[in-house]
């Protein structure tokens, strides 16, 4: 494995968090896959492209990109998720895809080795975002394209579910520390500092499936890393209240079929200027 500077995230994604995502790959893909087509379309991935997937996780987006590109490479901190990604690629016979364990902020990409970089919710955890995107820009080179999706919890239906859990879990706040992408001007400043130009930033609403029914979805939510962590911090002492609150918050989204919630993302694109 290459140098890691984001050590806290590496520990999390090689511990319970990464193991939970790897063990429930299909569940997380059901939650997140709605953004796949908008993201790949925004990236304009084509048959001759070499694609880099940043924070690829279990590799669903990497495989989808590979199916329409010359080749795709996924990079992630998480050993458990990369093992799952490789297994799924083999089982789906996607043979123009590869996966590397490493920190995209400092990974030794060959300059200009990719035509397009994509990420589905994998760029919110950089210790130094400007350094990370500068390294990604170097991997792309002139004319390279970037398309990334970042979840925006306040605009998503899941925000109310997390708020219900938080009422019984002191210190729990759902969301991500990359709010800069909620502000198009701040996004342009960040990516501009890393060498990108032509930055766009739009809100995209998609469908997400959290479980087959309320009980199934509740179990999934309370097992999700941050919720479980705060349950643990509370010695699991309020579990009955947490589960009841989550189930109650999910009830309006349950019909005869799966529990479906609206998900919100910022879809950001940019390019590296030609000389």
N, C-alpha and C positions, 0 to 999 in steps of 0.2 A: 504494500500500500504506500502511496506517496505521502509527502508531508501533509500534516493536518494542523491547521491553525485554529479551527473552530472546535476546540476540544470538548466543550460542554455538549454541543449538538452531536458530536461523534459518540460520546458516551450514551446519550439518550437513544440514538438511532441504532446503536449496537447492543442496547439493552431491551427493556420491556417495550418501549415505544416501537422500535424496529421489528421486534419479534411479533407484536400484536398486528402490525400492518402486514407482515409477511404471512402470518397464519390466517389472516382474514382478507387476503388480496381481493377476492371477488366482492367482498362487502365494501371495501374502500373504493374499488373501481365503480361500483353501482352508485356510490355517493358522488364521485368526481368525474365520471366519464362524459357527462353532458357537455363539458367544455372542449372535448377532444376535437370535434370537427370544426367549431369556430376557430380554435387555436391553429390547427394545421392549415386551414384555409387562409387565415391571416398571415401565416408564415410563407404561403405560396410554395409549399413543398412540391417539388417536381421530380420527374424520373431520373434526372442526372445529379440530384443534390446529395451532398454528404451532410448528414444531420447530426447535431449534438443535442442530446437531451440532458438538461441540467437538473440534478436532484430527481433522477428518473424513478426512484423507488422500485416498485414491483414491475415496472417496465411496460405498462400497457400503452402509454403514449409513444414510447420508443418503438414498439412493434408496429403500431399504427403508422408511424412515420416511415419505418423501413419498407412497409408494403407499397408506398408510393414514391420511394426514393431509391438512389443507388445503394446507399448504406446508411445505417444509423448507429450511433454510439451513445450509450447511457452512462452517466457518471453519478455516483451517489456515495455518501458516507457509510451507508448501512450494509454491513455484510449479510444479515439475514434477508433483507429485501432483494439484494442483488442475486443471492442464491435462488430466490423465488423467481426473479426476472429471467434468469438463465434457464431454469426449468420450464417456465411457461413458453419461452421462445422455442425451445426444442420441441415441446409438445404441440405447438402450433406450426412447426416447420418453417419458422421465419429464420432463414439462414444468412441474411445479410445484416445481422445485428450483433453488436458486441457490448459488453458491460465492463466498466472499470470502477474500482473502489478508490475514492479520493475526494479531496476538498477542491471544489471548482475555483475557489478563490486563489489557490496557489498551484493547481494541477499543471503539469508541464506539457500543455498542448503544443503541438508543432504549429508555428505561425501559419495562418491561412489554410489550415487543414480541414476546415468545414465551410460549407456554403450558407448554412442556416443553423441557428441555435433556438431551441424551444424549451419551455419549462411549464409543467402543470403543477403549480403550487409548490415548487421546489426552490424558490429564490428568496424566501422570506427570512432565512436564518443566517445570512452572511454576517460574519463578525465585522467586515469592512466592505460595505456594498460597492463603493467606488472601485476599490482594488479588485473585487470579484468581477465586476462588469468590464473593467479594463483588461483583465486576463481573458475573459470570454471574447472581447473585441479582438484581441490579438489572435485568438484561435480562428476567428472568422476572416479577418483581413478585409481589404477594400471590396466594397460591394456586398459584403455579408449581411444577412438579415437576422433580426431577432424578433421573436414573438413569445411572450410570457403571460401566464395567467396568475393572478394573485387573488385569493378569496377575500371578500369584504364582509365580515361577519354581521355588522349592523344591518345591512340590507338583505340578509338571508333569513329565511324562516327559522333556521336552527338557532338564531340568536335568542329567541324566546324560550327555546328548550334549555339552552345553557343557563339562561337567567333563572329559570325555575330550579335547576340544580344548584346554582350559586347561592340561592336563598338558604340552603342547608349546608353549604361548604365554604366556610370563611376563607377569604383570600383567593377564591377561584374567580378568574376573569377570562372568559373565552376571547380569542382573537389572536392577532399576530403583531409583532413589533415592526412591521414594514408599512406603516400607514402612509408613507411618502407616495405610494402608488394610488392613493385615494385622491391625490391632488395632481392634476395633469401638469401644472407648471413645475411643481417640485420633481415630478417624474422626469420631465425634460431636462431639468438642471442636473439631476443625478446621472442620467444616461449621457448627457452632453459632456460631463466631466470625465466620463469613461471612454469618450471617443465616438459616441453614436450621434446620429442626426435624424431628422424627419420623424420625430417621436410622435406616436398617436397613443391615446388612452381612452378607452370606452368602457362603459358598464355593460356587462352581458349577463342576462338572467337565463338560467338553465334549470332542468329538472334533476332532482337527486332522490335516490331511493335509499331509505335508511333501514328497512326491514320488511319482512313478510307481513307482519302485523304489529300491534302496539307492544306486546310482550317481547317480541323478537327485536324490535327497534330499541326498546328501553334497555335491554341487555347489552346491545351493541354500544349505545351511548355511554352507559356507566362503565364500560370496559375501555373506552377510548382513553389514551394516555393521560392527558391533563385532568380529566374527571377522576380517573382511578388514583392519580397521585394525590389529589386533594381528599379523596375518600380515605386514603392511607394516612395522610397527615392528621385526619380526624379519627384515626383508629377505627375507621369504618363504623363509627358510632351513630351516624345519622343515615345509614344505608336505606332503611325502610322509608324515611322521609324523602330521600333523594330519588329513589325509584318511583315512588308515588307521584312526586312532582314532575319528573320526566315523562312518565306515562300520561299524566293529565295534560301536559303541554303538547304531547304528540297526538292526542286524541282528535283534534280538529282536522288532522291531515290523514287520518285513516278512513278508508272507505271499504269496499268489498275486496280490494286488492292490496298491493304493497303500500307502505307508508311513504308518501311522496312529499317532499318539501321543495320550496323554491330556493335555489342557490344563486348567489350573486358573486361575480368576479370582475376585476378590472383586467381587461385584455389590452396589453401594451405591445406595440411594435416599434421597431427602429431599424436603421441601417448604418453601415459604415460607409462613409463617403468615398467615392472613387477619386483617385488622384487627378 
